Each structure stands twice: as structure tokens, then as C-alpha cells.
Amino acid sequence: MQFGNALAGAYFERLGPLGAAALRLALGAAILALAVRPRVRGWTLRTWIGALVLGAGLGGMNALIYLAIDEIPIGIAVTVELLGPLAVAAAGIRRPLDVAWVLLAVGGVALLGFDPGKALSLPGLLLAAGAAAFWAMYIVASSRLGPRVRGVDGLAVAMIVAALVVVPFGAGHAVAAVGADPWLLVVFAGVALLTSALPYALEFTALKTMSSRVFGVLSSLGPAVAALAGLIVLQQSLSTAQVVALALVTAASAGVIATSRRV
């Protein structure tokens, strides 16, 4: 997902962040709908509401994180965004050992985003914080909807909802850019597959049986991979402190898996 985000970020000058988000979500929704062909007959009102909430979470976190990445480095943006899943993880704490893994992840994430020599855009930070709130909403909604639907049917419907939420804001930029260079459709079909269809399907399936606490700590790997993606794709350098942070969040993720109870 993070390498796909970095690739999309390389096209912001041509599409704009909302144009990129709109194109990614529209293509991701189309790919998932065609692959899954969701069966919605017999869904209850509660299931439909769950799919709508999940779609709103997906749309909000995708649009806001792209707007944030346009303002601040991708590693910093995803670090701030991680406050969402870490808040979910903290809310699910049941044992002292769980506290240790969450604190280790928080420490690594804070270190990853620490750079005293670089001024960061306040609007960019606020946009990333908004994305964090929507990410938390996505995790909770996904964990509740998943057990009530077949396979990833609920996610496929939610992806369509997310596209409907974001496309009106970015369609103008996306249509203009694709009209000038149709090859962007191929590029963003790959981005949609990497950042939406495949990872969200895997997450939706995992959250059917995995606790949101474990998922929240594992999400701390996101900023680490985002920082590496920024280095490789966007040539955004890593400091020594950020390299240490990668080790901390990896240790926290490995620890929470090794000591987690079956759910």
C-alpha cells in the first residue's frame, strides 16, 4: 500500500492529490466489484449502514492522506495518520504486556516523525490527523461488518461508497490529466490494485478474526514502510533516528503477534 501511495504521490503535479485519490478509488472500486460481484440480497439495514460507514471511513482517510502527502513528507504523514489505529489499539488493552507493545509502537512512530531540522506544514499535519480519525473509523467499521457478510462483499460495496464520496471532488483534475495522457489510467489501475483492492481485501479478511488491538499495533509498520517507499520512490532521505524507529515498530509488531491470545 505504501509503495503504491508513493507512486501516486509522484503524479500529484499532474492530477492533484484529490484527482489522484478519485482516480485510485474509482478504479479500485471497479476492480473489486468486478472481481467479487458482491451479493447484497438479504442484507439487513444494519449491514447496509455498516457498509456506508466503512465507505465513509475509506473515502475520508484516502482523500485526507493524499492532501497531507502533498504538504508534508509521506513518512511523516503516515506517522501522524497512525494515531488512529494506535488509539484503537490502546482502547483494546487488556494486559500489562499489551501496554508495552503499544508504547513501543508509539515510541517508534514518534521517533520516525521526529526531525528537529525541518519545519512542517500545520495544514499538512491537521490533514494527516483527520486521516487518522477516519482510519480508526475504518478499522472499527470493518471489524463489525466483516463477520456479517460473505467474503469481502461488504468491502466491495464500501469501496463504491468511498468512490462516490471522493470522485466529485477530484473528477475534474483526473479527467483533464487522463485526457492529456491516457497512460495514467494504466498507471493508476496498478496503483488501485496495490493500494486499495488487494490490501483492503486482506485487511477486511484479517479483521474477521483478528482483534482490533493487534491490528492497531501491526499498523505501526505502515509508517516504516512508507518511509522506505518515500526513500526509494520519491528520494526522501531517512535520518539515523528514523532508521532506529523502523526497528522499534517492527519489534512492537513482532511482539504483539508472538504474545497475542487467540480471538
C-alpha positions as CSV (number, residue, x, y, z in Angstrom):
1,M,0.0,0.0,0.0
2,Q,2.7,2.5,1.0
3,F,4.7,1.9,-2.2
4,G,1.6,2.5,-4.2
5,N,0.9,5.7,-2.3
6,A,4.5,6.9,-3.0
7,L,4.0,6.1,-6.7
8,A,0.7,8.0,-6.7
9,G,2.5,10.9,-5.0
10,A,4.9,11.2,-7.9
11,Y,1.9,12.1,-10.1
12,F,0.4,14.8,-7.8
13,E,1.7,17.6,-10.0
14,R,-0.3,16.2,-12.9
15,L,-3.5,15.1,-11.2
16,G,-3.5,17.0,-7.9
17,P,-4.0,15.0,-4.6
18,L,-7.8,14.8,-4.9
19,G,-7.6,13.9,-8.6
20,A,-5.2,11.1,-7.7
21,A,-7.4,9.9,-4.8
22,A,-10.5,10.0,-7.0
23,L,-8.9,8.0,-9.8
24,R,-7.4,5.5,-7.4
25,L,-10.7,4.9,-5.6
26,A,-12.8,4.8,-8.8
27,L,-10.5,2.2,-10.4
28,G,-10.1,0.3,-7.1
29,A,-13.9,0.1,-6.6
30,A,-14.3,-1.1,-10.2
31,I,-11.6,-3.8,-9.9
32,L,-13.0,-5.1,-6.6
33,A,-16.7,-5.0,-7.8
34,L,-15.8,-7.0,-11.0
35,A,-13.7,-9.5,-9.1
36,V,-16.1,-10.1,-6.2
37,R,-19.5,-9.4,-7.7
38,P,-21.0,-8.7,-4.2
39,R,-24.2,-10.4,-3.3
40,V,-26.3,-7.9,-1.3
41,R,-29.7,-9.6,-1.5
42,G,-30.9,-10.3,2.1
43,W,-28.7,-7.6,3.7
44,T,-30.3,-6.1,6.8
45,L,-30.5,-2.3,7.4
46,R,-27.7,-2.7,10.0
47,T,-25.5,-4.3,7.3
48,W,-26.1,-1.5,4.8
49,I,-25.4,1.1,7.5
50,G,-22.2,-0.7,8.3
51,A,-21.1,-0.7,4.6
52,L,-21.9,3.0,4.4
53,V,-19.9,3.9,7.5
54,L,-17.0,1.8,6.2
55,G,-17.2,3.5,2.8
56,A,-17.1,6.9,4.5
57,G,-14.1,5.9,6.5
58,L,-12.3,4.7,3.4
59,G,-13.1,7.8,1.4
60,G,-12.1,10.2,4.2
61,M,-8.8,8.6,5.0
62,N,-7.8,8.3,1.4
63,A,-8.7,11.8,0.4
64,L,-7.1,13.4,3.5
65,I,-3.9,11.4,3.5
66,Y,-3.3,12.4,-0.2
67,L,-3.9,16.0,0.7
68,A,-1.5,15.6,3.6
69,I,1.2,13.9,1.5
70,D,1.0,16.9,-0.9
71,E,2.0,19.1,2.1
72,I,4.5,17.1,4.1
73,P,6.7,14.0,3.5
74,I,4.9,10.7,3.1
75,G,6.7,9.1,6.1
76,I,5.6,12.0,8.4
77,A,2.0,12.0,7.0
78,V,1.5,8.3,7.6
79,T,3.1,8.6,11.0
80,V,0.5,11.1,12.1
81,E,-2.2,9.1,10.5
82,L,-1.2,6.1,12.6
83,L,-2.6,7.8,15.7
84,G,-5.9,6.4,14.5
85,P,-5.1,2.7,14.7
86,L,-2.9,3.2,17.8
87,A,-5.9,4.8,19.5
88,V,-8.0,1.7,18.6
89,A,-5.2,-0.5,19.9
90,A,-5.0,1.4,23.2
91,A,-8.8,1.1,23.6
92,G,-8.4,-2.7,23.4
93,I,-5.7,-3.1,26.0
94,R,-6.4,-5.9,28.5
95,R,-3.0,-6.9,29.8
96,P,0.1,-5.1,31.0
97,L,2.1,-6.7,28.2
98,D,-0.3,-5.2,25.7
99,V,0.6,-1.8,27.1
100,A,4.3,-2.5,26.4
101,W,3.7,-3.2,22.8
102,V,1.5,-0.2,22.2
103,L,4.0,2.1,24.0
104,L,6.9,0.6,21.9
105,A,4.9,1.3,18.8
106,V,4.1,4.8,19.9
107,G,7.7,5.5,20.7
108,G,8.9,4.2,17.3
109,V,6.2,6.2,15.5
110,A,7.1,9.4,17.4
111,L,10.8,8.9,16.6
112,L,10.0,8.2,13.0
113,G,8.3,11.5,12.7
114,F,10.9,13.5,14.7
115,D,13.1,15.8,12.6
116,P,14.2,19.0,14.5
117,G,15.8,20.5,11.5
118,K,12.7,20.5,9.3
119,A,9.6,22.8,9.6
120,L,6.4,21.0,8.8
121,S,3.2,22.5,7.4
122,L,0.5,22.8,10.0
123,P,-2.3,22.3,7.4
124,G,-0.5,19.1,6.4
125,L,-0.3,17.8,9.9
126,L,-4.0,18.6,10.5
127,L,-5.0,16.8,7.3
128,A,-3.0,13.7,8.4
129,A,-4.7,13.9,11.8
130,G,-8.1,13.9,10.1
131,A,-7.0,10.9,8.1
132,A,-6.1,9.2,11.4
133,A,-9.7,9.7,12.7
134,F,-11.1,8.2,9.5
135,W,-8.6,5.3,9.7
136,A,-9.8,4.5,13.2
137,M,-13.4,4.6,11.9
138,Y,-12.4,2.3,9.1
139,I,-10.9,-0.3,11.5
140,V,-13.9,-0.4,13.8
141,A,-16.4,-0.4,11.0
142,S,-14.5,-3.2,9.2
143,S,-14.3,-5.4,12.3
144,R,-18.0,-5.1,12.9
145,L,-19.1,-5.5,9.3
146,G,-16.8,-8.4,8.3
147,P,-18.4,-11.2,10.3
148,R,-21.9,-10.3,8.9
149,V,-21.1,-10.6,5.2
150,R,-19.9,-13.2,2.8
151,G,-16.2,-12.9,2.0
152,V,-15.3,-9.3,1.0
153,D,-18.8,-8.4,-0.3
154,G,-19.1,-5.6,2.4
155,L,-15.8,-4.2,1.4
156,A,-16.7,-4.1,-2.3
157,V,-19.8,-2.1,-1.6
158,A,-17.9,0.2,0.8
159,M,-15.3,0.9,-1.9
160,I,-18.1,2.0,-4.2
161,V,-19.4,4.3,-1.5
162,A,-15.9,5.7,-0.9
163,A,-15.5,6.4,-4.7
164,L,-18.9,8.2,-4.7
165,V,-17.7,10.4,-1.8
166,V,-14.4,11.4,-3.3
167,V,-14.8,11.4,-7.0
168,P,-16.9,14.6,-7.2
169,F,-14.0,16.5,-5.6
170,G,-11.3,15.2,-7.8
171,A,-13.0,14.2,-11.1
172,G,-12.2,17.5,-12.8
173,H,-8.4,17.2,-12.3
174,A,-8.5,13.4,-13.0
175,V,-10.4,13.7,-16.3
176,A,-8.2,16.6,-17.5
177,A,-5.0,14.7,-16.7
178,V,-6.2,11.4,-18.3
179,G,-7.4,13.3,-21.4
180,A,-3.9,14.7,-21.8
181,D,-2.2,11.3,-21.0
182,P,-4.4,8.2,-21.2
183,W,-1.4,6.1,-20.0
184,L,-2.3,7.4,-16.5
185,L,-5.3,5.0,-16.5
186,V,-2.9,2.1,-16.7
187,V,-0.6,3.5,-14.0
188,F,-3.5,4.2,-11.6
189,A,-5.0,0.8,-12.3
190,G,-1.8,-0.6,-10.9
191,V,-1.9,1.9,-8.0
192,A,-5.5,1.0,-7.3
193,L,-4.6,-2.7,-7.2
194,L,-1.6,-2.1,-4.9
195,T,-3.2,0.4,-2.6
196,S,-6.9,-0.5,-2.5
197,A,-8.2,-3.7,-3.9
198,L,-5.6,-6.1,-2.6
199,P,-4.6,-4.6,0.8
200,Y,-8.1,-3.6,1.8
201,A,-9.4,-7.1,0.9
202,L,-6.6,-8.7,3.0
203,E,-7.3,-6.3,6.0
204,F,-11.0,-6.9,5.8
205,T,-10.5,-10.6,5.9
206,A,-8.0,-10.4,8.7
207,L,-10.3,-8.3,10.8
208,K,-13.0,-11.0,10.7
209,T,-10.9,-12.9,13.3
210,M,-8.1,-10.6,14.5
211,S,-8.7,-8.2,17.4
212,S,-8.6,-4.5,16.6
213,R,-5.9,-4.2,19.2
214,V,-3.5,-6.5,17.4
215,F,-4.4,-4.9,14.1
216,G,-3.7,-1.4,15.5
217,V,-0.2,-2.3,16.7
218,L,0.6,-4.1,13.4
219,S,-0.4,-0.9,11.6
220,S,2.7,0.7,13.1
221,L,4.6,-1.0,10.3
222,G,2.8,1.4,7.9
223,P,4.9,4.5,8.6
224,A,8.1,2.4,8.5
225,V,7.2,1.0,5.0
226,A,6.0,4.5,4.0
227,A,9.4,6.0,4.9
228,L,11.2,3.3,2.9
229,A,8.8,3.9,0.0
230,G,9.5,7.6,0.2
231,L,13.2,6.9,0.1
232,I,13.1,4.6,-2.9
233,V,10.3,6.2,-5.0
234,L,10.4,9.8,-4.0
235,Q,14.1,10.1,-2.9
236,Q,13.1,11.4,0.6
237,S,16.0,10.6,2.9
238,L,15.9,8.8,6.2
239,S,17.7,10.1,9.4
240,T,19.5,7.8,11.8
241,A,16.6,8.3,14.3
242,Q,14.1,7.2,11.7
243,V,16.1,4.1,11.0
244,V,16.1,3.2,14.7
245,A,12.3,3.9,14.7
246,L,11.9,1.3,12.0
247,A,13.4,-1.3,14.3
248,L,11.2,-0.3,17.2
249,V,7.9,-0.5,15.3
250,T,9.0,-3.8,13.8
251,A,9.8,-5.2,17.3
252,A,6.4,-4.0,18.6
253,S,4.6,-5.7,15.7
254,A,6.5,-8.9,16.1
255,G,5.9,-8.8,19.9
256,V,2.2,-8.3,19.7
257,I,1.9,-11.3,17.3
258,A,4.1,-13.5,19.4
259,T,2.2,-12.9,22.6
260,S,-1.4,-12.3,21.3
261,R,-4.1,-14.6,22.5
262,R,-6.4,-16.3,20.0
263,V,-9.6,-14.4,19.4
